[in-house]
Structures are given as C-alpha cells and as structure tokens.
Amino acid sequence: MSQVSRARHRDRCHLREKLRAMRIVTFNIHHGTLGRRGRVDGEQLADVCAGFDADVICLQEVDRSTLRTKGVDLASVVATRCEMAHRFGSSQRLLGGLYGNAVLVKGEIAKSTVVRLPKVPRTRFWQEQRTVLETDVVVQGRQISVWCTHLAVKQWNNEPQLNMMLQRASGHDGPLIIAGDLNRRRDAVVRQAAAAGLAVVDGGATFPVGKPHLDIDHVLYCAHWTVKSHEVRQTPMSDHCALVVDLDYVGSLGS
C-alpha cells in the first residue's frame, strides 16, 4: 500500500470512528447484588457491563471497599473487565468504605469533580447525601463532559437537587451528557431539562427489575447529538434494569 493509500485509509477510518454512534449506559447496580436481595457478585456484574459494549457507562449505588462487598472496589472490577478508564465519586462513607457513583469510558478521563447536591433530612436510611460526578472525557477522539448522578428517592426532596444540577448544566460550555437514577418520571424532568438546553431520552420503564413500570433512570443530552436507538436491558444484577442509548453526533466533524 502506497503512502497516499495508507493516508486515505487512515482518513476513512477516522471518519468512520467519528460517525459511529456513541453508546452510553446508565445502570443503578444496587451495590452489585444478584437481583434485589441476592449476594454481591462483582465478577458477574463486570460480565454484564462488558456485554453492553458501551463507550460510556454511568453507574450508581457503587460500593468501594465496603464490608457488604467484602472489600471489593466494584467500579475498578467492572472497568478492568470492560477495558475502560474510570473515575469513582464518593457520596458518603459507608460500612468501612465508600459509596457513590462511577463513570467508565472507552477513552480518557481528563478531569473529575464531585459536586454535593442539597441534602435532605436524614429520617430514612436512603436519604443520604447525594452528589453528581462531573467528568471531562475523550471518547471517539472527541472531548465531551459526562455527568453521573443519583437523586433522592422522594420527588419533593430531589427537586432542589435536580434544579441545582441543571442550573450548573445551563452554564456549561461544550458537549454534555447527564445520566443516572433521577428518581423522577421522564415527564417530571423534561421541562427543567429543556430550560437547561438538554433533551431527555424517552427510554422506558427501568424499575423494578422483572416487571418494570417506573421510568426513573435517564439519559439527558445536548444538541450535539440525536438519539439513534435505546433499549431497556434486563440483567441478572440489581433491582434496576440498565438503560442503553445510542447517540449520533450531529455537530461539526471538525470539533
């Protein structure tokens, strides 16, 4: 192959890579349990996540080195199996370790920040500190921001959390995707998201696993993308289904 032919081949490969849909998955993993009440199995969780063949995975309810996972760093186990870079963002200390969110990418993670969201009164065990893990990543050779979050269970508690996150998003410069368990139906997110310049994938019900009827796990995206496809994926893990979304990039190929 001549130098000119090789150059053309590289250009075609580069263009195909830019045109390929980006697959993003959001998955509340329930600290890696089989189903809702089964044992923790980090290896099977990793196998499930590898089966998504995703470019970006946003995980919620992630344990790092807690007693209930027998010291396992779940995000690291999944990232190793999927051959992805990852960042873990702690929301709180829990059972001898940490508990929070994680972002995994087939690419590079340049920066990550954990932002604490408004806290609700701790009258129930699930009303813990909530956070958003904000990352700047390079995926498919493109610089984008990926935020992963898990909002409070009750809608009247997570309203200020959603508002704070979307206020930050409205001032964000550049391509942005937000994914996570928002504990709100899509129709309770769309209006606020639109005001921040974001659309919400109409992904379908993801909770509870087995017979899902609540659409509370979401992917929000800016005008740089359109939705190519989406699927609710039942797995042996967790009490949530995973939401798998393919996004087509519609911005400038030069960006």
Backbone torsions as a table, in degrees:
resi	resn	phi	psi	omega
1	MET	NA	129.7	-179.6
2	SER	-70.7	166.5	177.8
3	GLN	-61.8	-38.5	178.8
4	VAL	-64.4	-43.6	180.0
5	SER	-64.3	-41.2	178.4
6	ARG	-63.3	-40.5	179.2
7	ALA	-63.4	-42.7	178.8
8	ARG	-64.3	-39.1	179.0
9	HIS	-63.3	-43.6	178.1
10	ARG	-61.6	-41.2	-180.0
11	ASP	-63.9	-41.3	179.5
12	ARG	-65.3	-41.7	178.8
13	CYS	-63.5	-40.9	179.7
14	HIS	-64.6	-40.9	179.3
15	LEU	-66.3	-42.1	178.4
16	ARG	-60.8	-40.2	179.4
17	GLU	-62.8	-41.2	179.5
18	LYS	-67.7	-32.8	-176.3
19	LEU	-85.0	-14.2	-178.4
20	ARG	-67.5	137.8	177.9
21	ALA	-61.4	145.9	175.7
22	MET	-96.1	125.8	179.9
23	ARG	-96.9	123.3	177.6
24	ILE	-121.0	137.4	-179.4
25	VAL	-123.4	134.5	168.4
26	THR	-115.9	134.3	-171.0
27	PHE	-150.1	114.5	170.0
28	ASN	-81.8	110.2	-168.6
29	ILE	-91.6	-2.6	176.6
30	HIS	51.8	49.9	-176.7
31	HIS	46.2	34.7	169.6
32	GLY	78.0	28.0	-179.6
33	THR	-87.5	153.7	169.5
34	LEU	-77.7	113.7	-173.7
35	GLY	63.8	-156.2	-176.4
36	ARG	-82.3	-35.8	-172.6
37	ARG	-124.1	12.9	-179.3
38	GLY	-79.9	-177.9	180.0
39	ARG	-72.9	158.9	174.4
40	VAL	-74.9	131.9	179.1
41	ASP	-140.7	89.5	-178.2
42	GLY	-64.2	-34.3	-178.6
43	GLU	-69.3	-41.9	177.9
44	GLN	-68.7	-36.7	174.4
45	LEU	-58.2	-43.2	179.6
46	ALA	-63.5	-40.2	178.1
47	ASP	-64.1	-41.3	178.2
48	VAL	-61.0	-46.1	-178.1
49	CYS	-66.8	-36.0	177.0
50	ALA	-62.9	-32.7	179.5
51	GLY	-68.4	-16.0	176.9
52	PHE	-70.6	-24.2	-176.3
53	ASP	50.4	50.4	-172.9
54	ALA	-95.2	156.7	170.4
55	ASP	-88.0	-32.1	179.4
56	VAL	-138.1	132.3	174.4
57	ILE	-125.4	126.8	175.1
58	CYS	-110.2	119.8	-177.0
59	LEU	-111.9	141.0	174.2
60	GLN	-121.7	163.7	-176.0
61	GLU	55.6	53.2	-176.9
62	VAL	-100.6	126.0	176.0
63	ASP	-95.3	141.0	171.0
64	ARG	-123.9	111.7	172.2
65	SER	59.6	38.4	176.8
66	THR	-91.4	165.8	179.3
67	LEU	-64.8	-37.6	-175.2
68	ARG	-72.4	-17.4	173.8
69	THR	-103.5	10.2	-179.5
70	LYS	56.4	39.9	175.0
71	GLY	81.7	6.1	-177.3
72	VAL	-75.9	138.9	172.0
73	ASP	-93.3	95.3	-170.8
74	LEU	-61.1	-43.4	-178.5
75	ALA	-62.3	-39.5	179.9
76	SER	-66.8	-40.9	178.8
77	VAL	-61.5	-46.1	-179.8
78	VAL	-65.4	-45.0	-178.2
79	ALA	-62.2	-40.0	179.0
80	THR	-63.4	-45.5	-179.8
81	ARG	-64.3	-38.4	-176.8
82	CYS	-86.3	-5.8	-176.0
83	GLU	56.0	52.4	-178.6
84	MET	-125.3	150.1	169.0
85	ALA	-75.3	153.3	-179.5
86	HIS	-148.9	157.6	169.9
87	ARG	-133.6	135.3	174.3
88	PHE	-104.8	136.7	177.2
89	GLY	-120.9	114.0	-176.3
90	SER	-76.7	134.3	172.3
91	SER	-97.2	-30.4	-179.8
92	GLN	-166.8	164.5	170.6
93	ARG	-80.7	142.6	-176.4
94	LEU	-154.8	125.5	169.9
95	LEU	48.8	48.9	176.5
96	GLY	82.9	-1.0	-179.5
97	GLY	-141.6	-144.1	-178.1
98	LEU	-128.8	160.1	-175.8
99	TYR	-144.5	132.6	-178.9
100	GLY	-179.3	-139.7	-176.2
101	ASN	-120.1	163.3	177.4
102	ALA	-145.5	145.3	173.9
103	VAL	-118.4	129.8	177.8
104	LEU	-122.0	138.3	-179.0
105	VAL	-139.6	147.5	167.7
106	LYS	-86.7	84.1	-175.2
107	GLY	164.1	-139.4	-177.8
108	GLU	-124.2	149.0	173.4
109	ILE	-113.9	112.4	-175.1
110	ALA	-84.6	-32.0	-172.9
111	LYS	-157.3	146.4	174.3
112	SER	-144.9	143.5	-179.6
113	THR	-140.6	136.2	174.4
114	VAL	-99.5	121.3	-180.0
115	VAL	-109.4	123.1	178.9
116	ARG	-78.5	130.3	179.0
117	LEU	-94.5	162.3	-179.5
118	PRO	-52.4	131.7	-175.8
119	LYS	-88.6	145.4	178.1
120	VAL	-102.7	160.5	179.7
121	PRO	-57.8	133.2	-176.0
122	ARG	-86.4	76.0	178.3
123	THR	-103.1	-11.4	175.9
124	ARG	-133.7	156.6	-175.3
125	PHE	-63.4	-26.9	-176.4
126	TRP	-89.9	4.8	179.4
127	GLN	-96.2	53.8	-178.3
128	GLU	-81.9	172.9	174.2
129	GLN	-57.7	132.7	178.1
130	ARG	-109.3	148.0	-177.4
131	THR	-141.2	167.1	167.8
132	VAL	-123.4	128.6	176.4
133	LEU	-91.7	110.1	-178.1
134	GLU	-99.7	122.5	-179.7
135	THR	-125.8	147.0	168.7
136	ASP	-107.9	122.0	-171.8
137	VAL	-130.8	165.8	171.3
138	VAL	-119.9	115.0	179.9
139	VAL	-129.9	131.8	-176.7
140	GLN	55.2	33.1	178.5
141	GLY	74.3	10.0	-175.8
142	ARG	-117.5	135.0	178.1
143	GLN	-83.4	122.9	178.7
144	ILE	-141.0	166.0	173.8
145	SER	-109.8	134.4	177.8
146	VAL	-124.8	123.1	178.1
147	TRP	-113.4	136.3	-179.9
148	CYS	-122.7	133.6	-176.6
149	THR	-148.1	165.1	175.8
150	HIS	-144.3	107.7	-174.8
151	LEU	-88.0	166.6	-177.5
152	ALA	-59.8	155.9	-173.2
153	VAL	-66.8	-45.3	-176.1
154	LYS	-85.9	135.8	-174.2
155	GLN	-62.6	-37.0	-179.5
156	TRP	-69.1	-19.9	175.1
157	ASN	-86.7	-33.4	-175.8
158	ASN	-88.7	-5.8	177.5
159	GLU	-57.1	-50.7	178.5
160	PRO	-66.3	-27.9	177.1
161	GLN	-68.4	-46.3	177.3
162	LEU	-61.2	-44.4	-178.3
163	ASN	-62.1	-42.2	179.6
164	MET	-64.3	-44.5	-179.0
165	MET	-62.8	-44.4	-178.2
166	LEU	-72.5	-28.1	173.7
167	GLN	-64.5	-41.0	175.6
168	ARG	-64.0	-39.6	-179.1
169	ALA	-65.6	-35.7	-177.2
170	SER	-65.2	-25.1	178.0
171	GLY	-97.4	7.6	-176.9
172	HIS	-80.6	139.0	179.8
173	ASP	-105.2	119.0	177.2
174	GLY	111.5	172.6	-178.1
175	PRO	-59.5	134.1	-175.4
176	LEU	-140.3	136.6	171.4
177	ILE	-128.8	134.5	174.3
178	ILE	-119.2	131.4	-179.3
179	ALA	-139.1	146.2	176.6
180	GLY	160.4	-176.3	176.4
181	ASP	-90.5	103.3	-176.7
182	LEU	-91.5	-7.6	-178.5
183	ASN	51.8	35.0	176.5
184	ARG	-142.8	141.4	174.4
185	ARG	-64.6	156.1	-177.3
186	ARG	-56.4	-40.9	-177.3
187	ASP	-68.3	-10.4	175.8
188	ALA	-98.2	8.0	-179.8
189	VAL	-121.6	-31.7	-168.6
190	VAL	-56.8	-46.5	-174.9
191	ARG	-64.5	-47.2	-179.9
192	GLN	-65.1	-39.0	179.6
193	ALA	-63.7	-42.5	-179.5
194	ALA	-61.4	-37.2	178.7
195	ALA	-64.8	-23.8	177.7
196	ALA	-94.6	5.4	179.4
197	GLY	82.5	22.8	-177.6
198	LEU	-121.9	147.8	171.9
199	ALA	-106.8	160.2	-177.8
200	VAL	-118.5	124.0	178.4
201	VAL	-60.5	134.0	176.5
202	ASP	-86.0	74.0	-167.0
203	GLY	-83.2	-26.2	-178.7
204	GLY	103.9	176.7	-175.2
205	ALA	-72.8	136.7	-177.5
206	THR	-125.1	-4.0	-175.5
207	PHE	-144.0	141.5	-6.5
208	PRO	-82.8	161.7	179.3
209	VAL	-60.6	149.2	-177.5
210	GLY	98.8	-64.1	177.1
211	LYS	-133.0	70.3	-176.3
212	PRO	-67.1	137.2	176.3
213	HIS	-138.9	1.8	178.7
214	LEU	-118.0	126.0	177.9
215	ASP	-95.7	86.9	-175.4
216	ILE	-117.4	-8.3	176.2
217	ASP	-101.3	128.1	-168.1
218	HIS	-137.1	155.6	168.5
219	VAL	-121.8	123.4	176.4
220	LEU	-108.4	139.6	-174.8
221	TYR	-142.8	153.9	-179.0
222	CYS	-93.4	-176.5	-172.2
223	ALA	-70.8	-4.2	177.1
224	HIS	-71.8	-13.0	-176.0
225	TRP	-129.7	158.7	164.7
226	THR	-125.8	157.3	-178.6
227	VAL	-83.5	122.2	176.1
228	LYS	-87.3	-45.6	180.0
229	SER	-161.5	163.3	174.7
230	HIS	-151.7	155.1	-176.8
231	GLU	-152.9	135.9	168.9
232	VAL	-89.2	121.1	-173.2
233	ARG	-106.5	115.6	172.5
234	GLN	-77.1	135.9	178.3
235	THR	-135.8	168.4	176.5
236	PRO	-72.3	-10.6	-172.3
237	MET	-97.9	149.9	164.7
238	SER	72.7	175.2	172.9
239	ASP	-100.5	0.8	175.4
240	HIS	-112.4	152.0	163.9
241	CYS	-82.9	161.3	173.7
242	ALA	-91.5	145.2	174.1
243	LEU	-106.1	118.9	-177.6
244	VAL	-109.5	122.5	-174.9
245	VAL	-129.1	131.0	172.7
246	ASP	-103.6	123.6	-179.5
247	LEU	-113.0	132.3	173.3
248	ASP	-93.2	132.7	178.4
249	TYR	-80.4	129.1	-178.6
250	VAL	-119.4	7.1	176.0
251	GLY	-77.3	-175.9	-179.6
252	SER	-66.0	135.6	176.9
253	LEU	-63.9	-17.3	179.4
254	GLY	-84.1	-6.0	-177.3
255	SER	-86.0	NA	NA
